[in-house]
Amino acid sequence: MARINGVAIHGYGGYVPRYRIKDEEIGRIWGKTASELPVNEKTVAGPDEDAATMAVEAARIAVKMAGIDPRRIGAIHVGSESKPYAVKPTGTIVAAAIGAGTGLLAADLEFACKAGTEALQLITGLVETGRIEYGLAIGADTAQGRPGDALEFTAASGAAAFVVGRAGGDAAASIEAWCSYVTDTPDFWRRPHDRYPMHAARFTGQPAYFRHIIGAVKSLLDNDGYSLDDFDYFVFHQPNVKFPFAVAKYLGIDRKKITPGIVTDVLGNTYSACSLLGLVKVLDSAEPDQLILLASYGSGAGSDAFVIRVLDGILERRRRVRGLSSFIDDKIYVNYALYLKFRDKILMG
């Protein structure tokens, strides 16, 4: 848990599909009342979208913001639990789509909803040690939920990408520190050939989500010399809207520092992209020298916590690309029948 030396985010981007379904529409089918619904609405990947295509969209935005030749990217790591091929990497698809060349390290990662922050950790390490000039870390998912299961009300689709390189050159933000906290906690799993994941619902809060998020945050504070008062924003993984606010209450964090990073109420839980999309949303409005604490969570279970400082360069870089809010506001609602069709939950023909 040492401080990171001279590593910065030069570009970032978030992408979510236009299609949405309201939770009240899902609830109408399964007899759920408004008070039982965990979010307002969620994103739905279209028939021509998957984790790879969304990763490409987010990566293009991040590279454009960074303003670099994609051939300078030395590694592309994609975190996802819904990659379109069981045996074929997503990282190579992204590399080809953005023109990154062939002399790079492409790798796919999986650790439930924290696979995207794992990608960010690994890319940070490669940059810090000088093995690569720039790297691209991506979290992308088309989350699965069995019809009628609690997961169906939140499981959503989206992607977030970050171009990471050495500090300098008017970067958008610096990565000052990170740490991880993991245990073997069977709260959520999917065996080979199973289409939908299973979950031990009674484990979802404790000892799963709360233990790991709080453990990672406290470890970061204890070992790297920060205090909660140092931070202007907190972005926690959001399987629903209640959990991140519950963590804030436990730690004594002002709700106003949590609210800017909340995306699940209107996007759902985008799994590997979820906490990273929250970070994108905060970066889209944060001011230079403000400090952000990001903590992801992945079932199975573990959390990654980061300290990110906003730099002066973000003001100019944000003007180069389409912000996340424009994707959030650009939406087309579908009914439950179209949702089933788009997510390939019913057989056609």
N, C-alpha and C positions, 0 to 999 in steps of 0.2 A: 504494500500500500504506500509506495513512494510517490512523491510529486512527479508529474510529467514534465519533461524538459523540452520546451521549444516546439510544441506541436499545435497546429491550428486547423480550424475548419475554414476552408476557403470558399466553399459553396455548399448549399443545401437545397433540397426541394422535396415537396410533398405532393402526392397525387392520390385522389380518390375518385371512384366512378361517379357518373352523373346519376345513375339509377339509385333510388332510395325506396325503402318500404317503412311505413310507420309501424311502430310497435302495436298500436291499437288495432291495425289490420291483422297482424299475427294473433293478437289476443282475441280478436273476434272469432277466429277459426277455432281456437283452443279454449274458449270460455274464460279468458282472463280479464279481470276488471282493470281500470286505469291505475288503481293504487298498487296493483301487482306488477306493473310493467317497469323494467329496470332503466330503460332509455326512452327517448322520444321517437327516434327513428334510426335507421342504420343504412349503410351503403350496400349496394348489391352489384357485384361484378356483372357486366353485360355478357352476352353469348360469345363475344369475341375477345374477352378479357380473361387473364389469369395472373398468377403471381409474377410470371416473367414479363408480360407486357406492361404491368403496372410498375415493376422495377425499372424497366427501360424508361418509362415516362418520368419517373422521379429522378433517375440518373441524368437524363437530358437537362432537366431544370438545374440540377446541382452543378453540372459541368458548365452550363451557360453562365451561371452566377460566378463560378470560379474564374471563368475567362481563360481557361487553359486549353492547349491542344490535348485532346483525349489520349493521344499516343504517349503522353508523359505519365499516364497512370500505370503504376507498376503492379497493382493488385486490385482485384474486385472480389469482395466477399458478400454473399447474399444470404441473409438469415430468413428462413421460412419453414413452416411445417406443412405447406400446401403447394410445393413446387410441382409443376405440371408433369414432370417425368420422374419416375422412380429411379431410373438409371440413365441420367443425362444431366449435366450440370446446368444451372440457371446462369451462373456467372459468365460462361462463355457466350450465352445468348446476349446478355447485356453488353459484353465487350464488343461483339460484332455489330450490334445495333448502334452503338455510340461511336464506332470507329476507333476503338482503343488499341488496336494492333494485336499482335500475337505474343510478344515477349513479356507476358505478365503472369502473375499467380492468380488463378480463378478458383474459388472454393465456395461450396455451399455449406451452410451451418444449420443445425437444428437444436433448439433447446426451448420448445414451446414458445411462449411470447417474448422471451428475452434473446432470441437468436439474433435479432437486429443489433442489440447493444453488444453482443459478443463480437459481431463483425466490426463494430466501431472500436472495441478494445484491441482486436488483432491488427487492424489497420494502423491504429495509433502506435502500437509496438513496432511495426515494420518501419514506420516513418521515423520514430524516435531513434531507432538503432541505425538509421541511414541505409537500410536495405532497399528502400524505394523512395522516389521523389514525391509522388502523390499516390493515394489509394482511395478507393471508393467503397464505402460501407453502406449496405442497403438492408432494410427490413421490409418484407413484402409478404402479404398473405391474402388468400381468399378463404377465410375461416369457415369451418364446417360445424353444423349443428343438426342433429337428428330432428326431423319434424316433430313438434310437440314437446321437445326437450327444453329445459331452461336455457341451454346454450343458444337455441335458435333465436331468442329474442335479442341477442347482442352480437352474435358471430357475424363479422362484417369483412369488408375488403378495402385494401389501401396499401400504399407504399411510401417510404421515406428514404432519402439518400443523402450522403454526406461525402464531399470531397475533402480529404484530410491531407495536409502537407506540413512542411516546416513552417514555423512562425515567421512573420514578415510579409512584405508585399501587400500591406493593407488588408489582412485577412478579416474574416467576419467575426470569428470568436476563437479563443484559445481553450484547449483542454488542459486543465491544471492538475487533475488527479482523478483516479478511479480505483474502485475496489469491488470485490464480489463476495457474496455470502451464499453458500449452497448446502443443502442437506438432501437425503433420500426421503422425500415425502410423497407418497402416492395419492396425490389429489386429483390427477387428470392424466389420462393415457389413451393410446390407441395402438392396438396390436396390428401386426402385418395382416393385410387383406381386409381389415375392418374399414368400412367406409366412414363411420362417424366415431368420434372419441367418446370415452366413458369418463365419468368423474365421480369422486366421492364427495358429494355436496357438503357433508358435515365438516370436511377438511378445508373447504375453499377459503374461509377467513382465517381461522386458527386451526392447525398450526402452519398453514400454507402462506397465503399472501402477507398477512400482517407480520408474522415472525421474520420473513425474509426481507421485506422492504425495510422494516425498522432495524433489523440486524445490519443490513448493508449501510444504511444511513449512519447509524451509531458507529460502526466500524470506521467509516470515512472520517467522521468528526473526531473520533478518539485518536486516530493514527496520523492525520494530516493537518492538524492544527486549525481547523475551521470551527466556527460555532454557528448555530442556526440563525442567529441575528445577522450574520454576514451576508445572507442570501436575500435577493430581491424576488426570486421566483423559485417555486418547487414544482417539478413535473414528476408525478408518480404514475406507474402503470394503472390503467383504468379498465378493469373487467366490467365495471359499472360505474355510476357516478358517485355512489355512496362511499366506496372504499378509500379513494384518495383523501376525501374530506375526513374520514375516520382516522387515518394516519396523521393528518394535520392536527386534529383535536388531541390525539394521544401525545404528540410531540410538542404541542403548544404553539403551532404555527398559525398565523393569521390567515383566515380563509381567502383574503384578498390576494395573497401570494400564491394560492393554488388555482383560483378561478381562471386566470389567463391561459393556463395550459390544459384546461378541460376540453376534450373533443368528443368523448364517448357519447354524450347526450345527443349529439346530432350525427355522429358517424358510426356509432357502435364500437365494439371491440375489434380492432383490426389486427390483433395478435402481435406478430413480430414488428409491425409498424406502429403499434398503438402509442407507446411512450415516446417514440421518436417523432410521430406526428404532433404530439403535445409539445415537444421541444421545437419543432418547426413553427408551430403557432406562436410560441413565446418569442422566438428569434425574429419573427416577422414584425414585432412591435417593440422589442426591448431596446434600451438605449445603451450607448457605449459605457463601459466599466460596470454595468450591472452584472450580478453574479447569479448563476442558475444552478440548482441542484437537481439532477435527473436521476431517478431510480426506476429501473425496469423490474419486471417480475416474470418468471417463467415457471410453469408448473413442472413438478418433478423432483426438486424445486430449487430455484435460486433467484437472486437479484444482483444486478450490477448498478453501482452508483457512480456518478460522474460529477465533477465540478467544472463548470464551463463559464468563462468570462467573456462578455460581449466586448468587441473591439470597435474602434472608430470606423474601420473599413466597411462595417455592415451597412452603414447608411447609404453608401453609393452602390454596394453590391445588390441590395434589395431592389433597387430600381431597374435592374437588368432582367428580372424574371417575373413570372406570374406568381403571386402569393397564394398561400394555401386557402385563404378566405374566399378567393374567387372560385376555387373548386368546390368549396363547401356550399357556396350560395347557388351554384349552377347545378340544378337537380331536376330530375323527372321522377315522379312517383309511380310505382307499379303496385298492382294488387297481388294477393297471395298466389294466384294462379300463375301470373307471369314470373313472380319470384321463383316458384318451383321450377318453371321452365328454364329460366336463365341459369339457375344453379344446378341444373341437370338432376333434379330430384324426382322427375317423372320421366318415363320412357316415351319417346316420340316415334310414331310410325311402326 
